[in-house]
Structure formats: C-alpha cells, structure tokens
Amino acid sequence: KAYADAASAVKTLVAPASVNNVATIDIPNIPASARAVEVELAFVAPATDNVDLLLRTSTDNGSTFDTSAGHYQYANVVNTVGGSIAANNSASSTALMVAAGMGSASNENGSGRVRLHFPGDAQYCCVEWEFTYRNQSSGTLIKVIGGGFRLAVADVDALRILFSTGNINTCRYSVV
C-alpha cells in the first residue's frame, strides 16, 4: 500500500475497497516514514442498531490492537439537524469513538474521513476525524468533528475500524 510519506509531497490513492458483513476493517503496514495517513469512509453501516463507530491502533502491524482501559482519549463536537450542538468525549477509553448511536435501518449510514498524524513517531498518536451520518432513533442527520490520542508513547503501524457491537454491514473505503 502507498501512503503519503516524508520523502514525497504527493499523496498516492490506494484503490477503493468494499466490505460486507465483517467484524473489522484493519489497515496494516503503515510505514514509519508516513507523515499522515487518511482513510476515506463511505456508506458505513452497522449490522446492529444503536452502536458506536470506533477506532483502535496497533504497534505490531495488526497482530494485536490496544483495547486496554484508559489508553485512548477523545473529544467530539456533535451537530444535529434542528440546531442541537453537544460534546461527546472521554478522558479514559478503550477506543476512539467517531460516532455514537448509528442505526442499521435502510439509509442509516455514514461517510467521512479519519486522519492519523505522523503515526510512525514514538509519541502519543494524534487522530482526527469528520463524519456525517444518520442516527438510529429517527434517522436524524448528525455531523461529528472530533479528535483524540492513543495515550502511549509508541509508533502506530496499523488502524482498526469497528463497531461497539456486531459487524460492519457495509463500507467502502480508501487510504491516501
């Protein structure tokens, strides 16, 4: 896979892929020289109703992903159609939460972007995201802008995308 790296100012698009009914999407082989890795997600839909879209990181190229309590910290600004703006955050979590309460009904899916900054550096890895989706309670449009850190001084060479419960019903994604 090709990534934007320190030696090149040009981003190389990894061919889009589609998945159906999988537990996770794992993105391994992030090179230590990568200055940024951006994952484009489209039509992300859970198989189970009212679940959260999560991210986890790995330092051993995806052999294991950090699931320890207190190893992630995130903050989201959540804007809901109708004017409601709220915060959704955690100072101590087992994953980074991108979106809460996603639905599994027809047309309840989401799209957005996740960006890792200098993941090969041995420090807290910074991750940012923008994600737009329709929630499980009423199909309400929600826009999330958020970010977080893996609270470990370590490189990140793999990323996992998953739901809090159940499978990823559908997702189209690419990596740049």
C-alpha positions as CSV (number, residue, x, y, z in Angstrom):
1,K,0.0,0.0,0.0
2,A,1.2,3.5,-0.7
3,Y,0.9,6.3,1.8
4,A,1.9,10.0,1.9
5,D,5.5,9.9,3.3
6,A,8.1,12.4,4.3
7,A,10.0,12.0,1.1
8,S,7.1,12.9,-1.2
9,A,4.6,15.8,-1.2
10,V,2.3,13.7,-3.4
11,K,-0.5,11.6,-1.9
12,T,-1.0,8.2,-3.5
13,L,-4.6,6.9,-3.5
14,V,-5.0,3.3,-2.5
15,A,-7.7,1.7,-4.7
16,P,-11.1,1.8,-3.0
17,A,-12.3,-1.4,-1.5
18,S,-15.8,-2.5,-0.3
19,V,-16.6,-4.8,2.6
20,N,-19.8,-6.5,3.7
21,N,-20.6,-8.2,7.0
22,V,-17.1,-8.1,8.5
23,A,-16.2,-7.7,12.2
24,T,-13.4,-5.1,11.5
25,I,-11.6,-3.2,8.8
26,D,-7.8,-3.5,9.5
27,I,-5.4,-1.2,7.8
28,P,-1.8,-2.6,8.4
29,N,1.6,-1.7,7.0
30,I,1.6,2.0,7.8
31,P,5.2,2.8,7.2
32,A,7.2,4.6,9.9
33,S,8.0,7.4,7.4
34,A,4.4,8.3,6.9
35,R,3.7,11.9,7.8
36,A,0.0,11.3,7.5
37,V,-2.5,8.6,6.7
38,E,-6.0,9.4,5.7
39,V,-8.8,6.9,5.5
40,E,-11.9,7.9,3.5
41,L,-15.0,6.0,4.6
42,A,-18.3,5.9,2.7
43,F,-21.7,4.3,3.3
44,V,-20.6,2.8,6.6
45,A,-23.5,0.9,8.1
46,P,-23.6,-1.4,11.1
47,A,-25.4,-4.8,11.2
48,T,-26.7,-4.0,14.7
49,D,-28.8,-1.0,15.6
50,N,-27.7,1.8,18.0
51,V,-23.9,1.1,18.0
52,D,-20.8,3.3,18.1
53,L,-18.2,3.6,15.4
54,L,-14.7,3.1,16.9
55,L,-11.0,3.2,16.1
56,R,-8.1,1.3,17.7
57,T,-4.4,1.3,16.9
58,S,-1.6,-1.3,16.9
59,T,2.2,-1.1,17.3
60,D,2.8,-4.7,15.9
61,N,1.3,-4.2,12.4
62,G,-2.1,-5.5,13.4
63,S,-1.2,-8.7,15.3
64,T,-2.9,-7.1,18.3
65,F,-4.8,-3.8,18.8
66,D,-4.7,-1.9,22.0
67,T,-8.0,-2.5,23.9
68,S,-6.8,-1.5,27.4
69,A,-9.0,0.7,29.5
70,G,-7.6,4.2,29.7
71,H,-5.4,4.0,26.6
72,Y,-7.5,6.4,24.5
73,Q,-8.8,9.9,24.9
74,Y,-11.2,11.7,22.5
75,A,-13.4,14.8,22.2
76,N,-16.2,15.3,19.7
77,V,-18.4,18.2,18.7
78,V,-21.7,16.8,17.6
79,N,-24.1,18.9,15.5
80,T,-27.6,17.5,14.9
81,V,-30.1,18.8,12.4
82,G,-32.5,21.0,14.3
83,G,-29.8,23.1,15.9
84,S,-28.6,20.9,18.8
85,I,-24.8,21.1,19.4
86,A,-23.3,18.9,22.1
87,A,-20.0,17.4,23.3
88,N,-19.2,13.7,23.4
89,N,-15.9,12.9,24.9
90,S,-13.9,10.6,27.2
91,A,-10.6,11.1,29.1
92,S,-10.2,7.4,29.5
93,S,-11.5,4.9,27.0
94,T,-10.8,1.5,25.3
95,A,-11.1,3.1,21.8
96,L,-11.6,6.4,20.0
97,M,-15.3,6.9,19.3
98,V,-16.0,8.6,16.0
99,A,-19.8,8.3,16.0
100,A,-22.4,7.3,18.6
101,G,-25.8,5.6,18.2
102,M,-25.5,4.6,14.5
103,G,-28.6,2.9,13.1
104,S,-28.9,-0.2,10.9
105,A,-32.2,0.7,9.1
106,S,-32.2,1.5,5.4
107,N,-30.3,4.7,4.6
108,E,-28.9,4.9,8.2
109,N,-25.2,5.0,7.2
110,G,-22.4,7.5,7.3
111,S,-19.4,8.8,5.5
112,G,-16.3,10.8,6.5
113,R,-12.6,10.9,6.9
114,V,-10.1,9.8,9.6
115,R,-6.5,11.2,9.6
116,L,-3.5,9.9,11.6
117,H,-0.7,12.5,12.0
118,F,2.9,11.2,11.9
119,P,1.9,7.7,13.1
120,G,5.4,6.3,13.0
121,D,6.7,8.7,15.6
122,A,7.2,7.2,19.1
123,Q,4.8,9.6,20.9
124,Y,1.0,9.9,21.6
125,C,-0.6,9.3,18.2
126,C,-3.0,12.1,17.2
127,V,-6.1,11.1,15.2
128,E,-8.7,13.5,13.8
129,W,-12.0,12.8,12.1
130,E,-15.0,14.3,10.4
131,F,-18.0,12.1,10.0
132,T,-21.6,12.6,8.8
133,Y,-24.3,10.0,9.5
134,R,-28.0,9.3,10.2
135,N,-28.7,8.1,13.7
136,Q,-30.7,5.1,14.9
137,S,-33.5,6.9,16.8
138,S,-35.1,8.8,14.0
139,G,-32.7,8.9,11.0
140,T,-31.6,12.4,12.1
141,L,-28.6,13.8,10.3
142,I,-25.6,14.3,12.6
143,K,-22.2,15.8,11.8
144,V,-19.2,15.0,14.1
145,I,-15.9,16.7,14.2
146,G,-13.5,15.1,16.6
147,G,-10.1,14.1,17.6
148,G,-8.1,12.0,20.1
149,F,-4.9,10.4,21.1
150,R,-3.7,6.9,21.9
151,L,-2.2,7.5,25.3
152,A,1.0,5.5,24.8
153,V,4.5,6.6,23.7
154,A,4.7,4.3,20.7
155,D,4.5,4.2,16.9
156,V,1.3,3.3,15.2
157,D,1.6,0.9,12.2
158,A,-2.0,-0.3,11.9
159,L,-5.5,1.0,12.4
160,R,-8.7,-0.9,13.1
161,I,-12.2,0.3,12.3
162,L,-15.1,-1.4,14.1
163,F,-18.5,-1.0,15.8
164,S,-19.0,-1.3,19.5
165,T,-21.2,-4.4,18.9
166,G,-21.9,-6.5,15.8
167,N,-20.4,-6.4,12.4
168,I,-19.8,-3.7,9.8
169,N,-22.7,-4.4,7.4
170,T,-21.3,-2.3,4.5
171,C,-18.4,0.1,4.0
172,R,-16.5,1.5,1.1
173,Y,-13.1,2.9,1.9
174,S,-9.7,4.0,0.6
175,V,-6.4,5.1,2.1
176,V,-4.4,8.1,0.9
